[in-house]
Amino acid sequence: MRLRRLIVSVLAFWMAMVILPAATFAGTLRLRAEVVGSPDRGIVVTDDNYAAGAGDLNAMLGALLVGPHELAPGISILFVNGTTKPILPATDLYAEQLSLNSLVVSNTNTGPMHVRLTLEDINYEGRSADRLFDAMGGTITGSAAVTSQSWANTNNTVPDLGNGSPNGDVTVAGALDPLVMPALGVGSATTAAQIFSAANGNVSSGGSFSGATFTSFANYGLNPYSLYAQINIFFDSSGSVSFAHETLVTPEPGSLLLFGTGLLGLARVARRRRLGSPRT
């Protein structure tokens, strides 16, 4: 029941965004959702005015909403939402933030499948920074492993996500060019990959998981930089995954405590999505 209400709420939200008047614009926030194989199959979407027909259902700059898609036979996404500046502006606690959330990624195949989601943006403010965080919480149904990783690139470049139109958009799932990762500039930061699986002992018996990692990011405010994040889901067989993910650049170590509180919130939200538990 709670899942049904959440779906209705998401639908109502993007319908409101469609009917609200907005100027035509194209952002730099981009998403690639794919099934990794030979070839990779999926979609590539750019943050854009819905009226421009680019596949983004949210007309707000800094927010990207992708509706239900079958990426490949048996592999589907229900809703994927990416959010960044200016909706998530820099603050004294978080210099910059890149958020990726998925309501459901599901696999009805009986064999193993690999799903990958990549979210990226450029031109983050060149303000002083101290750490790059990668945080994730979610739930797994069935047998699967989930990994997450984040990058801050002082070259202000991002992965080459796709092929096709001027923006590289592929809004009807199909074959994609190989994903190409960019070279890292001097002083860039890459978090260690987090791996969530039953075998690692960091997924509960009910399927919930959460974790965070960080690395130093010695950015002293000289140049803008890019942020990008990647989520990999390795299904052993049929199942589903829901998650909330955050890439954060923090200006000071003192934000660690607040960040930990936020991570608990990510895990609770993801758990509610799956179990429909009442709020406390």
N, C-alpha and C positions, 0 to 999 in steps of 0.2 A: 504494500500500500504506500509506504513512504517512497519507494522507488518510483511508483506511478506519479505521485505528487511532484517529485523532483523533475521528472520528464515533462510534466505539464508546465511547471514553472519555467524550465529552460525554453520550451516552445513559446510560451507567452513573452519571454524576454526578447527572443530574436524577432518575433513578430512585431513587437513594439519598436525595435530598432529599424525594421524595414519601413514602417509607415511614418516614422519621424523624418521631417525634412532635414537634409544634410547636403553640404556642398560636396562635389566630386573630389576625391583625393585618392592618392595611393600611398600607403605607408611602406616601411621597410621591414616590418615584421612578417616572417614567412614560416610556413609549416610544410613538412613533407611527412606523409604517413604511408607506409609501404609494407608489403610482404617481401622479405629478402629471398631472392632465388635467382634463377637464370631464365629470363631477366627479372629484375626487381619490378614489382607491380604495385601501383598505388596512385596517390594524388599529391599535387603540390599547389598550395594556395597562398596568395598574397593578401595582406591586410588592405582592404579596399572598400570603397563605397559599394553597398549591395547593388545599387542601380547599375553599376558598371559591369555586373555580371561576371565577376571574377571568382565566384564560389564562396566568398566570405559572407556569412549571413548577418554579421554585426557591422553596422554602418559607422561605428565609432572608431576614430583613429586611435591605435594602440590596443585594440581588441580584435581578435580573430575567432570566429565561431564556424565550425564545420559540422554540418548535419550528418545524418546516417549515410554511410557508404559501405558497399561491399568492395574491399580492396582486391580480393581474389576469391575464387570459390571457397566458401566455408569460413572466410575471415572477414569480419565486419567491425566497424566502429559505430557507436550510437551517437555520441557527441564528443567533440574535442574542442577545447577552448584555450586559446593562448592570449596572454595579457602582458603589456609592458608599458613603457612611457607613451604618452603623457598621463594615461589613466593611473599608472603606478609611478608617481613622481619620486624623484630623489628626496630623501629626508635626512635628518641628522643621524638616524639609526641605520637606514639602508641607503647607501649611495645610489644603487641601481637594483632593479628587480625584473626578472623574467619568469613568468608563471605559465605552466602547462598542466592542464587538467583533462582527464578523460573519464566520461561517465561509464562507458563499458567498451572494452575491446574483447571480442569473443571469437572462439575457434570451434567449429563443429566438426572438423576433420578428426579422424582417429589417429593420425600420425603426427609427427613433430612438425611445427611451423615456427617461423621466426618473423616477428612483427617489429618494425623500428619506426619511431617517431622522432623527428628532428625539428626543433624550434630555434629561430635565430633572429637577431636584429643588430643594427649598427648604430654608430653615432651616440654612444652613451657619454655623458659628460666627463671631461677629463679632470674630475675633482680627486682629491687625495683619497686613497683607499688603502685598506689593510689586509682584508681577507676575501676570498671567494668561497662561497658555500654552495653545496649541493644537498638538498633536503627532499625527502620523498616519504609519503605514506599511502597505504592502499590496502586492497584486499585481493586475494587470489582464490578462485574457485576451480577445482580440478588440480592438475599437476602442471606447474609452470615455474620458471625462474624469471626474475625481473632485474634489470640493471639500469643504473642511472649515472650520468656523468655531465659535468659542466665545464665550460671554457670561457675565459676572458682573454681576448686577443688584442694586443696593442697595435697590430697592423690595421685594425678596424675592418677586417675582412671576415667573411663567413663561408660556410660550406656552399658549394655549387649544388643546388637542390634539384635542378631539373631542366627540362627541355620544353620546346613548344613555342608558346606565344612570347611577346617581348618580356613579360615578367617570368617566363618559364612555367606558367600555370598549367596544370593538368587537372581539371576539375571533374572529369569522368575517369574513373580508375582505369589505368592502362599501363603499358610497358614504360618504364622510366630509364633515363640514362643513369649510369653508375653515379653514386654519391661521391663527390670529391671534397675532401677536407682541406682547408687552407693551411699555408705555412704560418707558424706562430712568430710574432714579433718579439723583440727583446723585452723582457719583463712580463711576458704573458703568464697566465696561470691556468692549470688544468687540474681538476680534482681527481682523486683516485676513483675508479669505478666502484659504486656500491652494488653488491650482489645480494638479492633477496631470494631465498629458496628454502624449502624444508630441509634440504641436505645441509645447508649452512646453519640451520638452527635458529634463524632470525625471522621465521614466519610462524605465527601462532597456530594452534590446532584448529582455530576457526578461520584461518586464512589471512589474518590481518598482519601487516608489517609496517615498519617505519624506521627511518634512520637518517643520519646527517653526517657529512664530512666536510672538511674545509682545508684550504691551503693558502699560503701567503700570496698576496697580490700587491706588489710594491708599485702602485700607480701614484705618481705625485702631481697629478693635475696638469700635465703638459699637453696631452693629446687625447682625443676621443678614442674609444675602443669599442669592440663588438662583444656581445655575449651570445653563446649558443649552448643548447642542451640536447642530450640524446637519451631516449628511453628505448631499451631493447626488451622485448618479451619473447621468451623461448617456451613455447607450449610443447609439452611431451605428448599430449593428446587433447581431446576436447576440453574446453574450460573457458574461463573469462577472467579479466583483470580490470579493476577500476583503480585510479590513482590520482593523487594531487602532487605536483612537483614544483619546487621553487629553486631558481638560481638567484643568489643574492651576493652583491658586493657590499661589504660593510666598511665604514670608515674608521672603526675603532674596535678593540677587543671587548670593550664593555658591553657590546650588543649581544654577546654570546648567550647571556641568560634569557634575554627577550626572545632570541632566536629559538632557543630550546622550548620555550613556552609555545611559540608558533608551530613548531614541529609536532607537538602533542595535538594541537588543533587540527593539523593536516590529517593525522592518523584517525582522529575521531570523526572528522567529516567523511573520510573515505569509508570508515566502518559503517556509519549511518547509511550511506548510499547502498551498501550491500545488504545490511541486515534490517534496515528500516527501524532501528531502535529509537525510542523517544528521546528527546533532548533532556539533559539534566542541568 
